[in-house]
Amino acid sequence: MGEKNPAAELAEIARDLRRHVRWAQARGEATAPLPSPKAAVLPQSAPGAPHAAPAIAAPQASAPAPTPGHAAAGAGAEGLAQLRAHIGACDRCKLCAGRTNLVFGVGNPNADLVFVGEAPGAEEDEQGIPFVGKAGQLLTKMIEAMGYARDGVYICNVVKCRPPGNRNPEPDEIAACEPFLQAQLAALRPKAIVALGKFAAQTLLREQTPITRLRGQWREYQGVPLMPTFHPAYLLRSPGEKVKAWEDLQLVMARLGKRPPARSR
C-alpha cells in the first residue's frame, strides 16, 4: 500500500476524536471541542530545509474554553484513560516505526500544574515515561524546588513517540499528535501550564516567536494561564540560563499561591 497523505490521515484522526467527544458528551462528561481538520494541519518543510516551528491556524473563536481547576475528582483520570485507549498502538505518523514505547504522560490526573515538553528521548522511549533522562532529572529538581512532588504534577510532551536520533519533531509529526495533546489538557483542566522549550510553547500558542522572547511572560491556552520557559535539556547545555528559568517558575508559584520549601542549613 502507498504512503498515506499526512493531511488526510490527520483529518481521519480529528474525525475519530470528534466521535469520541460526542460519545463522552452523551455520557454527560465535560469535554473541550476539537479543532477542525483544517485548523490542525501544519505545512510541510521544504526538502533539505531546516525544520521550522509549526505555524498553526488559530482556533475557532466559537470554541468554549475549558474551565481550569474545577474538574470533579476522578474526572481527569477517566478522561486520560479513555484518551490513552483511543490512541492505542498509534501508527498515525512515521515515528511509530522506530519507537519502543509510546510515551503518553505521567503524574496526578487532577494536578493544578502541567508541564509540557517537546518529545521523548532514548530513556523515555525505553521506559515509556516522560522526562526520566538527564533532562528529566533536572526537571524533577525544578519541580521539587517549587514545593511540589513530581507525582503531584502532570508531565507530558507535544509528540508522544521519540524522533530518531532525538532530532526535532517535524511539522507532520506535531500535526498528528497535537489533537491528542489538546484532548489531554482538556481532560486535565489544570490551573496553570508550563511550556518547556520552543516546540511546546510555539505549538500551544500557535505562533513562532522565539522562546527567548516568550519566556517569563504569561500567556493563555484555552483559558488556562501558560508560562513558557526554557527546556531542561537546554539548561543542561546552558547552565547560566537556569536563573531565568527559576524566575519563570517563581511567577508560576506566585500565581498558584505556592511557596518553595524551606532549605535545611
Helices and strands as residue ranges (DSSP letters): H 6-26, H 37-40, H 75-87, G 94-98, E 106-107, E 113-117, H 122-127, H 134-145, G 150-152, E 154-157, G 164-166, H 171-188, E 192-196, H 198-205, H 211-214, E 219-221, E 224-229, H 232-237, G 239-241, H 242-256
